[in-house]
Amino acid sequence: MNRSRDVQINEDVDFEALVQNKQLLKGLEQAGYARPSPIQLQAIPLGRLGVDLIAQAKSGTGKTVVFGVISLEAIQTDIKTPQVLMVAPTREIAIQIRDVVRNLAKYTPGVHCEAFIGGIATHTDVKRLKNCQIVVGTPGRLMALLHSNSLNTNDIKLFVMDEADKLMSDVFGQQVQYIHGKLPKKKQTLAFSATFTEELLETFQSLMYEPQIVRLTTDVPELEGKSKHIISTDRKRLKMYKAKFETTAELLSKIPFYQCMVFVNSAPRAVELSKWLTQEGWMSGHISGSLTQVQRISVMEKMREFKLRVLVCSDLIARGIDIDRVNLVINIDYPREADTYMHRVGRTGRFGKF
């Protein structure tokens, strides 16, 4: 499969130059990572030095592997208490991070990584925290675990924020500040996202100590190897969702693709469009905040198992979700925030594949 230039490097370097742990190297190889992408090449050595780090790179260029490797190199497997705390803005991203870390640690005995998210009974959390060295969670659930003293933070040496711009927004900012305040003062902090503003970088100064900054994107980051198709309709038709539905089916018929994600701004519209596309012969599912966590996990599993061709969704999963076969994104509605558009189209071309 072709890979775009934004995940290629000119140097003749492989992961053996970045990682000493032979078991971790085997995990990387089995997970399909032969050579590092630019963000991995620059950020992993800095992270392994123990410095605070802010890393910005395009969606799908391998940022999760960066902090996954740094975390696995940092922990001591003979210590059975949490040593790494990772926070993500959505349940799906938290689960995905957990799965990536577990895959990388496949040949490293004694590593336990768990995800703690809303929508799942809290009574299982305490049991799963036993022997867990790498904790991944959403802000609300992590706050609850800290408030109840269920999460022991004494040995945490690394704090990771994925999709950090979203975490520091008005929606999650106070929760993340609360979580950070419950951690040991002496720790390493990493922040990752595809988009950062100068104001956000200033905000991180209160959470980090002299952070190193790795920025590999332009002012408007885009993945290479992508085409954009814009369908214009008159204003009367734009007011009619039926016209948008028909245009979506037209695009699916005319543009070759493996799997497609269709973004809408309304959860009810996601349900409606999913049902309509299935009736038109396109096996479709939908995902939004209105589903239970079990339902959301089930839909994502069906997409990854290629049981669905089309996933209709709200911006719940506009960020960070990695489904290898997705190579077409359709926006039924314009996103409410400009940065969200880039995150939406970043669902294609994951790790440079096109």
N, C-alpha and C positions, 0 to 999 in steps of 0.2 A: 504494500500500500504506500502511495506517495505521502511525503510529509512536507509541510511548508517550512519556509526558511526560518520562521520565528521559533522553532524548536531544534534547529540545527546549529552546530558549532563548527568553527573552522579548525580548532585545535584537535589533534589526534589524542583525545582523552577519553578514558572510560571510567566507570565508577570505582575501579580499583585505586585510582589516584585520589579519590575523595573519601573512601570508606575503608577502614582497616578490618572491620569485623567480617570474617569469612562467611559466617552464617547469614548475616544481613546481605552480603553480596549475592549469596545464592538466592535469597528471597527476592532481591531486585531482578535477578536474571529470570527467575521463574515467573515473575509478574510482568515480564516483557520489556524491562528497562535495560538496554544494552549500553547506551551512551547517554550522558546527561544533556539536558536541554540547557540553554543559556542561564535561566534562573537557577537551575540546580547547580550548575558549574560555579556560579558566583556566590550563591547564598549558603550552600552546604558548608564550605570551609569556614565562613564567618560564624555560622551557627555553632559549629563544632568547637570554635574557640571560646564559646561561652558569652559572647557579647550580645547586647540587646540589638534587635534587628528589625527594620521595616523593609519589607520586600514588595515591590509592585511589578507585576508582569501580566501579560494578557491572559484571559481566560483560557484554560485548557493547555497550558504550557508546563504543568507539572509541579505546581506549588505545594500540593498536598504531600508529594513525595519528599519535598525539601524538609518540611517540619516533621514528617514521619521518620525520616532517617536521623535527623538531629535528636529526636526524642528517644529513639531506640539506642542510639549511641550514648545517650546521657544516663539512662536508668541503670540501676543495679538490680539484677534479677533476684539476688538473695534477700533483698528488702521487699517485703510484701505489702507495703503501704503506698498510697498514691505519691508519685514523684513528678508526674507531668499532668497538667490540667489544660485541656483544650476546650475552647468555647466557640460555638458556631451559631449563626442566627436562626437556622431552621432545623427541624428534626431530620429531614432527608440528608442535609449536609453532614450532620453529626453521625448518622448511621454510615454514610459513605466514608467519612474519615476513619471510623472504627474499622471498617472492612479493609481499607487500604493499609492501615497499620498492621492489622492481623495478617494480611497477605505478605507484607514485608517481613514480618516476624515469624513466618511459617516454619523456618528452620532454626529459630532461636528459642531454645527451651526455657520455660519459666517466665515467659512474658504474658501478661494478662492485660487486655485492653477492653473496656466496656463503654457503651454509650448510655447516657442518662437523659431522657427526654420526656416531655409531656405526653399525655395520651396513654401512658402505660402505668399500671398500678405502682404506687410508691413503695409498697411493702417488699417488692422484689429488689429494690435498690440497695438496701443495707446488706443483703446477702451477696449481691454481685460486687459490692465494694470490697469484700474480703479478698485479699491477695491481688487486688487490682492496682497495677502500677501506673497505668495510663488511663486517665479519666477524660472522656469526651462528653460534652453536654451542651444543651441549650441554656440560655441565661436563667430563665424562670426555674427550671428544675435544679440547676446548680445552686441558685440562691436558696431554694427550699432545703436542699441537703446541708448547706452551710448553716442555715438558720436553726435546723434541728440538731446540729452537731454530729450528723451522720457521716459527713465527709471530713476525714482527718487531713489537715493541710500541713502538718509539722514537717513532712519530708519533701514537700513540693519544691522542686528546684527549677522548673521550667513552666512558663505560662504562655500559651499560644492562642492568638486570636485569628480565626479565619474569617474572611469577608469582613475585615476589620472596619471598613468604612460604614458598613451597615450596623455593626455592633456598637459603634460610637455615635450613632444617630439618636434622635430624640426617642425612638422606640425602645432602644436597649441601653442607651448610654449610662443611665443611673444604675441599672442592674450590673453592668460590667464593672463600673466603679466600685460597687459593693463587693463583688466577687474578688476583685483585685485587692481591696482593702483587707480581706480575710486571709490573704496569702502571706508567707514569710517575706520580710523586706529584702532579704538577700536571695535573689532568684534571677533567672534569665527570662526576658520577655520578648516574644516574637509576634509581629503583626504582618498579615498577608492580605492582599487584595489586588484586584485589577485596576482599581481607581482610588486615588488619594487626592485630596485638596491640600493646599498649603495650610489652611486653617486646621485641618485634621492632623497634619504633621505636627503642628504646634501643640495640639491637645495631647498627643502621645508623649510629649516631654514630661508630663506629670506622672506617667506610668513607666517610664524607662530611664535608664542612665546612659547618657551619651550614645544614643542608638546609631548604628551604622545603617545607611540607607542604600538599598539597591533598587534602582528604577530602570526598567528595560522597555518602557513604553513611551509613546509620544503623548501629546496633549489629548488626542482622541484615539485611544488604543483600539486596533482592529486586528483580528486574525487574518493572516494572508491565506490565499487559496480559496477565497469565498467570492461568490457572485451575489449581487443583490437584484431582486426583481421588484419593481414598483408597479402596481396595478392602479390606474386612476379610474374613478367613477364619478358621475355627477353628484351634486349634493343631495338630490332626492334619493338616489340609490344608497348613498352613504348612511342615510338615516334608517335604512331598512336592513336589518340583520340577515334577512333572507338573501339579499344580494351579496352580502359578505360571505355567507355560507356557500353560496353557489360559486363565488370566485375562489374560495378555498378549494372546493372540489375540482375546479378547473385547473388550478395550480398543481394539485396532486396528480392530475391526469397528464399534464404536459411536462413536468420537471422530473427527471429520473431521481429516485432517492431510495435509501434503505429504510430509514425511519424518520419521522417528522414530528416536531413539536409545534403546536399552534398556541399562541398566547392571546388571551383575552383579559379584559379588566374586571369582568363580572363572573363570579362563581356560578350563578344560575345559567349564564350563557355557556360556560364550559360544559355543563351537564347537557344542555340542549344541543350544542354543536356535536358533542361526542356521540350522542344517540343518532343524530341525523347522518353523520358521516358513516357510522356503522350500517345504517339502513341503505346508504348509497354504495356499500361494498367495501368500505375502508375500515378494517378492524381497529376500533378506536377506544380509548379509555380517557378518563378525565381525573384530574387531581387538583384539589383546592383545600383550603382550611376547613371546609364544611365536612370533609370525610374524617372518620375515626383514624387513629394511628394505624390500626391493623389494616384498614382499607387502603391507606396510603402506601404502606409497605407492600401490600399485595399488587397494587397497580405498578409500582416501580419494578417489582420482580417480573411481572408479565412483560414489561418493556425490555428488560435486560435479557429475558429468555426469548425475545422476538415473537411473542404471542400477540403483540399489538404493533401495528404499523404507525399509528398516529396517537400522540398524547396531547390532549387539550388541557391547558393549565392556566392558572392565574400566576402572578409573580411570586407565588410561594416557592417555586423552584426555578426562578429566573437565574439564580446564582449557584455556581459551584457543582451542580449535579453532572455526573459523568456517565453518559450512556453512549457506548462506543459507536453504535450504528447510526446515531442521529446525524444526518448531513443536510437537513433542510429545516429551517425555522420560518414560520409564517406569523406575522403580527396582524391579528384581526383588528386590534385597537392600538393606537399609539400609547406607549407607557406614560404614566403620570410624571415620571422623573426621567431626565435625559440619560443619566448613567444607567438606568435600567435597560435601555435599548441595547447598549453594549453587552450587558450581562446576558440578555436574552439571546442575542445572536452568538454569544460565546458558548451556547450549548452545542454548537456544531464545531467541527475541527478540533476535537479534544486531543491534546498532545500532538497537534499539527496534522492529523489525518484528514484527508479529503479525497 
